[in-house]
Amino acid sequence: VGITKIYIKISAAEFISGNYSRLRLDFELKRNTGHLLTEVYIPCTMLVILSWISFWLHRRAANVRLVICALPLLLMPIGLQLLSIQLPKTAYIKAIDIYTGVSMTFVFLAMVGK
């Protein structure tokens, strides 16, 4: 996270108790998303695409299809655990939680489907 701009405004405020001057600071922040893009979004997308390869395999290759779908299903929780160590703890659901949850759902449905 980096500060890109700082806005400073000095104004006067009138209250019942008297006149006061006040200082207002506005910070414009820019978030660095490159780290999450390379460590979460691209790997999750690649694992989902890997699980979809099972749809192109013949039905008789059930063992290969199972391995191709089970591998991403086993690797994603490991990556998510490593990610949760790096991210701050929050009491609410973040967009990255929704993205990884939907990705795991797609992988699971690819394993169950066909």
Secondary structure, DSSP 8 states (H G I E B T S, - for coil): -EEEEEEEEEEEEEETTEEEEEEEEEEEEE---HHHIIIIIHHHHHHHHHHHGGGGS-TT-HHHHHHHHHHHHHHHHHHHHHHHHHS---SS--HHHHHHHHHHHHHHHHHH--
